[in-house]
Amino acid sequence: MNKVIVIVAVVVVLITAWVGFNPIGRFGFCRFGLLVYSAIPFPAVDLVIHTNGWPAIRGSKAHFVAFAEIEGLLKEGPDVLIIGTGYDNLVQVEEGILAMCAVQVLPLPTPQAVRRYNELRDEGKRVAAIIHSTC
């Protein structure tokens, strides 16, 4: 019986630590090919984070973000839209997207994008994002 209690205690501590380092509604551990959002690991996929904080897997792993792809996010009424352009900054954003949007659009390399996302959420901003997890 004592072994069961010890195992349960260790599992609880590990889960608590994992969620502590990867908080709900925020990005946590992020490295090339792995994004952790709301304590959920997303290996080798790109993410769309809706204004309400819900994550979704991006439909394509494209190296281009067109206005048509962000239209739905803009209808959600974000204060800011962040586009993570990859670790090597290879994702291109459609020319003119910044001028077409009534909200602030921040194309940033992925490490900076996830940090900025967390900062803006901590400030109480409504933030939407498309984050490329690799190149």
MARDREN-877648 format. One record per atom (N, C-alpha, C): z, y, x. Coordinates in pm, whole numbers, plus 50000, padded with zeros to 5 digits. Each point is the difference from the previous one (the first is absolute). Layout:
<sites>
ZYX/...
</sites>
This chain:
<sites>
500004988050082/500005012049918/500005012650086/500754999850112/500045011550089/498655003350060/499194989750028/498675002150056/499125007449900/500124996549873/499215006649896/500375014849992/501285003050006/500465013949994/499485007850120/500054993950117/499505006650121/498505002549989/499244990249954/498565001649986/499675011049900/500675000049886/499775010449899/500355013750058/501105001050072/500405012750060/498965004950101/499494991150081/498975003750099/498745004749930/499594993049896/498805003949925/500195013849937/501165002449942/500285013049939/499955011150105/500604997650115/499995009950109/498575002650047/499214989550016/498615001750045/499165007649898/500164996949874/499255007149895/500435014649996/501285002550010/500505013849999/499455007850119/499984993850116/499465006550119/498505002749984/499264990249947/498565001549979/499715011849908/500715000749887/499785011049905/500505013250060/501024999650080/500495012150067/498975006050094/499294991450071/498975004750093/498665002149932/499834994849881/498755001149924/500335004149857/500445012649982/500555004249871/498994999749885/500524998349881/499204999649879/499335013749982/498704999849972/499265012449979/499605007250126/500174993650114/499685006250129/499334989750090/499325004950102/499484991250103/501124997250098/500054987950047/500964996050102/499244996150125/500174987650041/499354994850120/498495000149981/499295006950085/498535000549992/499444998850140/499124990450016/499294997850126/498574996449965/499145000050102/498594996649980/499904987049921/499355000649885/499794988149918/501154996149909/501095007850001/501144996849913/500645012949949/500025001349870/500715011149936/501144994049918/501195005650012/501114996049914/500315012049912/499864997949869/500275010649903/500934994449895/501075007149970/501014995649903/500524986050034/500194997450128/500514987350052/499024988449983/498775003149957/498994989549981/499025000650117/499864989150077/499025000050109/498584998149946/499085008150047/498594999149964/499194998050128/499764987450038/499264997550124/498485001149980/499365007550088/498545000850011/499285004949875/500665007949917/499345006149884/500255015050004/499155007449931/500225014349983/500735002049868/500795010549995/500805002649880/499605012949931/500164999749869/499955012049918/501405001549943/500605011550021/501325002649944/499815010549890/500344996249879/499845008949886/501125010550000/499775010749927/500965010949994/501374995449953/500064989749917/501294994949953/500674990950103/499364998050115/500584991850107/499554985550001/499254995849899/499554986049994/498884997550099/500124989350081/498934996650093/498944991149935/498795001050051/498924991149961/499164997550125/499414988450005/499124997050112/498665006949975/499535007150099/498725007149990/498894989849982/499075002949912/498944990649966/499124996050117/499825008850095/499164996750115/500705004550127/499644993950108/500545003950130/498965008750070/499475009549928/498935008650049/500525010450098/499095004850081/500325010650095/499495013449949/499975001349866/499525012349938/500755002049869/500465012149977/500665003549875/499145010449931/499484996449883/499155009049922/500825006549889/499505011149950/500685007049892/500214990849880/499024991649971/500124990949885/501224991050011/500384996450122/501164991250020/501335007049972/500045013050021/501275007149982/500145006549864/498945000049920/500055006549869/501154995249913/500204986949994/501094994549920/501365004750048/500185000750132/501265004850055/500225014749965/498945007850003/500125014349968/500415002149855/499554991149911/500375001149858/501484997549977/500674993750096/501434997349990/500845012550030/499365010750046/500705012650023/500875000650124/499524995150114/500835001150121/500065014450050/501065003150073/500065012850072/499164999150127/500004988050058/499304997750127/499364986249994/498804999050058/499324987150018/499854997750149/500554989050049/499914996650142/498984988950017/499155001550101/499044989650034/500294995750143/500484987750015/500254994350132/498694995150057/499565005950109/498674997450055/499984989150107/501054992050007/500044988850094/500715003550129/500324989850076/500715001950126/499115006350106/498684997649990/499065006150093/499245011449934/500455004149880/499425011449929/498514998149970/499614987749963/498594996949979/499525001649856/500925001549906/499615001649860/499485014249979/498825000949944/499385012949970/500305003949856/500225012849978/500255005349866/498755007849960/499554997549878/498795006649951/500065015050026/498935005050056/499925014350029/500155008049871/500815010050002/500205008449884/501164995849912/500614988450026/501124995249917/501145010350000/500265005950115/501105009550008/499735012249911/498765004149993/499645011649918/499924996449852/499684987449967/499844995849861/501324998249926/501074998250074/501284996449937/500875012249979/500655000249884/500935010849969/501364997750065/500244987950052/501274996950067/499764999450151/501085000650074/499904999050145/499644985750038/498964998450081/499584986950051/500235000150150/500764990050047/500334999150142/499424987250060/498845000850065/499524988350075/500704999750136/500734989350025/500794998850123/499864985950055/500114998350132/500084986450054/501174992749933/499854987149978/500964992349922/501465001950042/500354999650129/501425001950033/500555013549950/499215010550015/500425013249952/499995000549848/499044993249938/499895000049853/501234993849935/500474988750053/501164993549938/501275008350023/500115006350117/501165008850024/499975011949905/498825006249984/499895011749913/500244996149854/499514988449961/500254995149863/501504999449974/500734993650091/501464998749984/500685013649995/499585009250087/500605013450003/499795007149866/498764999649950/499695006849874/500754993949883/500104986749998/500784993449894/501475004150008/500525000850122/501395004350018/500225014349951/498955008350005/500075013849951/499835000749848/499754988549937/499844999849855/498595002749951/499034999650091/498615002449963/499404987649935/499035002549912/499224989249939/498844997250096/500044988450064/499034996850104/499214987549963/498705000750020/499134988349987/499404997650139/499574987750024/499484997150134/499014988549997/499085000550095/499144988750036/500234998050148/500474988350039/500384997550139/499194988350055/499275002650107/499234989650071/500934993750103/500114986749998/501014993450082/499564996150141/498715001150027/499544995950134/499305011750069/498894997250060/499295009750084/499885013749937/
</sites>
